[in-house]
Amino acid sequence: MTVREEQTAKKLDRRRADGRRSRLKALAGRFANAPLALLAAAALAYWQRAALPAGSAGSLAMASYIVAAVGMALSAGFNRSRVFTVLLVLLLAETALALPAPAGFDASLYRAAVVYFAAVLPAFNILVFSLLGEKGLISPAGRTRLAFVAAELVLAAVLTASQDADIAGFIARDAQALAEFTPLPRTAAALLAAAGALLGLRLLRRPSPVDGAFFWVVPAVAAAFHFRGDTVALPLFFTAAATLLTVAAIEDSYAIAYRDELTGLPSRRALQEELARLGGSYAIAMVDIDHFKLLNDKYGHDVGDDVLRLVAAMMMEVPWGGRAFRYGGEEFAVVFAGLGLEEARPCLEELRERIAARTFVVRGTKGAKRVAVSVSIGTAEDGGRQGSPDQVLKKADEALYRAKEQGRNRVCT
């Protein structure tokens, strides 16, 4: 091995190590990120509540209403039904807890029922909307979901107003079941635990801003009711929950613009911004799935979509310093900032070989199918000589066509 080859190998080893650290950091970031910091700040404020000024509970309650209203307005504007409905339920739960018993009601029975439903309904809806995908707020599915939430609220109101002894007995038993550990009703605790477990699994598989917010709303709601004997706890943790969901509505709209929904990779719009930031030495690769049209025609578009997702997943998992993007159709782009072709090409060969060696099991309308897939790759670099990043991208695309003309499943420069 020559000195230059040895230096290149060492540099690639460093890039692979950096890639592994980046993936571990990204995995940790799905859980330990800004939402965790916000929830930790709320917990710290609660433990230091004695230092809070007088009237803090009222100010926090007002803050929770304002944040929830802003979040509902944003999620309605972005047509995001999941955030909107959970914020609505949280807002109504906090409102119900603040209202006194109506005249003619047994105050203790009324209060017990309100506290019970105010804990159970948010937990139930967090779980339900964790299971459901986003269908939009202004759509038949969105209106059905709002009707479902309205039916829940009406049922809770009717049961609370009935003052029925059997219902009161059930609520009392459920509320006392975990009294040794927490004031949370047993049903609410079980629903929150199920929602937390489900959301944790989803974040491991494929993170999203809304699922991440829901994951941290679970402990926020649990804390609000666990410490509900203190007047500061409920508005403080509800404010934190509303803030998490409001920020998620904004982040989700950003992700729609900059992330490809099918593959989870950054979109072509994100690629254009990445190209605009490039400077110095860099390499660009264009990757195309071989015979993708034939695969679609033979197995159907559902199988084609599965193949796109699986190839994209492998591009995200390969331990190298390039950043992959969905370019369009069956094409992807990879940008190597700070690497030349001599360093980037072994990484691309590794990617090509791994894809070609793997048999993809895809599930279509006619059951599971095993599909062999390969990719062709064209590359180009800039060391200050090739012009703009767009021109380098065009040269990589021309090299991709040469790879196809030479038989596919290869890397060409």
N, C-alpha and C positions, 0 to 999 in steps of 0.2 A: 504493500500500500504506500502510495506516495505521500509526501507531507501534506499536500493540498487535499488529497482524499481523506487523510486522517483528520484534518481540521474540519472538513465538511461533515464527516461522520460524527465528530464531537459536537458540532453545532446542531445537527439534527437530533442527537441524543438529548441535548439541552431543551430543544423545542418540544420533543416528546414529553420530557419531564414537566415542562411548563404546561403542556396540554393536559396531563394527568392532574396537576394541581388545579388548573382552571376548571376541570370537570368536577373535582371534589368541592371546590369553592362554589360552583354553580349549584351543586346538589345541596350544600349547606344553605345557600342563599334562598332556596325554595322554602325554607323554614325560618332560618335565623336571618331576618332582614329588617327592613323598616317597620313592618307591622309588629314584629316582636319588640322592637325598640319603643314603639308607641304604647304597646300594652304594658311593658315594663315601667314606662313613665307614669302610666295611670296607676299601677300598683304602688309605685313609690309615693305618688301623691296621696294615695289612700292611707298608707302607713304613716305618712307625715301630716295626716288630716288635722291634727291638733294645731298645727302651725298655720292652717288656712284661715283667711279672714272670716269674720262673721258674715253670714248670708251666702256662703259659698255654695250651699246646696241649691239655692234658688238660681244663682248665676249659672251653675253647671247644668241645671235643668233647662234653662233658656238656651244655653249653648248646644245641648243635645237636640233640641227642637230645630234650631237654626241649621245645624249641620245636616240633620236628617232631611229637612226641607230642601236644602241645596242639593244633597245627594239624589233625592227623588226627582228634582227638576233636571239634573244632569242625566240621570239614567233614563228618564223619559225622553229627553232630547236625543240621546244616543240609542234609544229603542232597546234598552237592556232590561228585560222583565225580571230577571232573577234578583238583581240588586234592588230594583224598585219595590218589589213585593216584600222582601225581607225588611227593608227600611220602613215600609208602611206598617208592618206588623210590630216592629220595635217601637215605633212612634205611638201607635195605638195602645200598646201594652203599658208604656210609661205614662200615657195620659190616663188610662183606667186606674192605675195605681195611685195617681195624685187626686182622684175625685173622691169625695166623701160618699157614704152610703145614702141613697135616696130616702126620702121620708117614707115611713111605713115598713121599711126593711129591717130585719134583724141584722144589726151592724156587724156582729161577729161572724155570722154565716156569710154575709155578703163579702166581707173582707177576705175571708178564707178562700171563697170561690174566685174572687178577682186575682188574688195573689197566685192561686193555683193555675188559672188559665193564662195569666200574664207570663208565667214561667214556661208552661207547656207549649203554648202556641208558637212563640219564637223558635223554641227547640225543634218542634215538629216541622215548621216551614224551612228552617235551615237544612234539615235532613232531606226534605222533599226536593228543595231546589238544588241540593247537591247532586241528587240523582238525575234530575232533568237537565237536558241541554237547553241552550239559549234559543228561543223561538221568536224573540222580539216582543215588545210591549204592544205595539199597534199592529196586531195581527189576530186572526181568529184564535190561535193558540194562546196568545197573550191575554186576550179578553176572557178566555176560558179559565186561565189561571187566576185572574183577578176575581172572577165569579166564585172560584173555589175558595179563595181567601175570604171573600165576603160571606160565603156560606159558613165557614169556620167561625167567624166573628158573631154571626147571628146565632149559631148554635150555642156558643159560649155565653152570649147574652141571655138567651132563653133559659139555659140551665142555671145561670146565676140568679136570674129573676124568679125562678120557680121556688127557691128556698125549700126544695124537697129534702126530706130527712135522709132518704137513701143516698141521694147524690152527695149531700153534706157528709154522710158517713164515709162514703168512698173517698172523697177528697181528703178527709181527716186521716184516714188510714194511709193513703198514698203519701201525704205530706209528712207523716210520722215515720214512714218505713226506714228512712235513712237519717232520722233525727240525731242519732249518735255521732254521725259524721258530718252532715251538712243539712241546712234548712231546705235545700232543693227537693222538690217532690221527686219521688222515685221515677215516675214516668219521664219527667223533664231530664233527669240525670241520664237515664238510659238513652233517650233520643239524642242528647248532646254527645254522649260517648260514641254512639253509632255514627253520627255525623262527623265527629272528629276522626274516627278510624277510616271512614270512607274517603274523606277529603285528603287525609295523609297519604293514602294509597294513590289517589289521583295525582297528587303533587309529585310523587316519586316517578310516576309514569310519564306525565305530561303536564307541566305546570301552566297555570294561567292566573292572571291577576285576580279574577273573581274567586276562583277556588282558593287561592292563597288568602284572600280577605276573609272568606267564609271560615277557613281553618282557624284563624285567629279570633274571629267573632265568637266561636264556640267557648273558649275560656273567658272571653270578656262577658258574655251573657251568664256563664256559670258563676263568675266572680260577683256580678251584680246581684244575683239572688242569694249567693252564699253569704254575702255580707249585708244583706238588705236591711238588717236591724239598724244599721247606721244610715243616717239621712244622706250622707255624701256618696255612699257606695253606688247606689242605683244610677243617679245622673252621671256620675264620673265614668263608670264603665259603659253605660249606654252611649255617652259622648264618644268614647274610644271606639266602640263598635260602629257607630254611625260614620265616624271619620274614616275607619278602615274601608267601609263599603263605598263611601263617596270617592275616595282616592282610587279604589279599584275600578269604578265606573270610568274615570278619566284614563287610567292605565289601559283598560280594556279597549277603549276607542283608539288609543295610540297603537296597541298591538294589532288591531284590525288593519290599520293603515300600513304598518311596517312588517308584518309577519304573515307568511302564507298559511292560510287556514288548513289546507289539506296536509301539508308536510310538516308544519311547525318551523320551517326554516325562515330566516329573514327574506323578505320579498324583494322584487326588482327595484322597488322604490328605495329600500334600505341599501341595495347594492349601489345605486346611483350616488347616494350620500357617502358611502364608503369610498367610491372612486374619487369623489371630490376631495377627500381628505388625504389621498395618497401622495407621497413625495419620496424622493430618493429612490432606492432600489426596491423593486417589487416584481412579483410574477402573478399572472392571471391564467386560470385554466377554465376551459369550457368543457362540461361533462354532459354526454348525451346517452340515454339508454338505447342500446341497439335493438332494432326491429320492434320498437314499441308499438307502432301502428298495427303490425301483424299480431302482436300479443293482444292488443285491444280487440281486434276483429275476431280472434279465435276464442278468447276467454270472456270478453265483455269488459265494459268500462269499470265495473266494480273491482275486478281483478287488477285492471290497469292502475286504478287508484291505490290499491294495496301495494303494488310493486313500487309506485312512486314514494309511498310512505316508508317502505322498508329500505329502499336505496337512500332516501334522505336520512333515515335513522343511522345507517352505516356511515354516512358522510359526517354526521355529528359525532360519532363515537371514535373515529380513527384518531389516534394520538399524534396529531401534527399541528403546526401553527397556523394552517390556513383556515379561513372563514368561509363557510359554504352558504350559498344563496339559491333560492328558487328563481330561475331566470324566466321560465315560461314553458308550458307544455311538458316535455320530458327532458328539458335542458336545465342544467344547474351551472352556476359559476362558483369558482373558488378563488379567493384573493389571498396571496401570500405577501403581507407587508413586511419589508425588510429581508426578504429572501430572493435570491436569483433562481434561474431555471436549474442550475446544477444542483442546488440544494432542494428545490421543490419537487423535481422530477421523481426521486426515489419515493417520496411520500405519495405521489400520485400513482406510481406503479404499485405500491403497496395497497392503495385503495382499489385499483382496478383488479388486482389479483384476488383480493378478499371478496369482492362482489362476484367475480366469475367463479370462485370456488364454492360459493354458497348456493344451496338449492332453496328457493323461496317457497314457503308453504303459504298459499293465499286462499282466502275463503270467499267464494263467490256465491251466486244464487244456486249453483248446482253442487255445492259442497266444497271440500278442501281440494286444492290442486297443487302439484309440485311444478314449479316453473324455474327453468335455468335462465339467468339474466346476465348480460355483460354490458360494459359501458365503453364508449370511445371517448378519448380525451385529447383536446388540443391545448397547447400552452404557448405563452409568449411572455416576454419579460421587458422591463424597462430599467436601464441603468443610466437614465438621462439621455438616451439616444433615440427612443422609439416614438417620442411625442407624447400626446395626452393619454390618460388612462383609457379613454374611449377608443383611441386608436390601437392601444395594446389589446383591449378586449376584442376588437375587430380582427386583429392578427391571430388571437387565440381561436376565434371562431373559424377563421380560414384553415388553421391547423387541424381543427376538429374535422372539417370536411376531408382533409387529406387522410386522417386516421380512418375515416369510413371508406374512402376510396381504396385504401390499402388492405382492407379486409376486416375492419372493426376490431373491437376488443384490444386496443392498443393505445399508446400515448405517442402523440406526434408534436413536433415543434414547428 
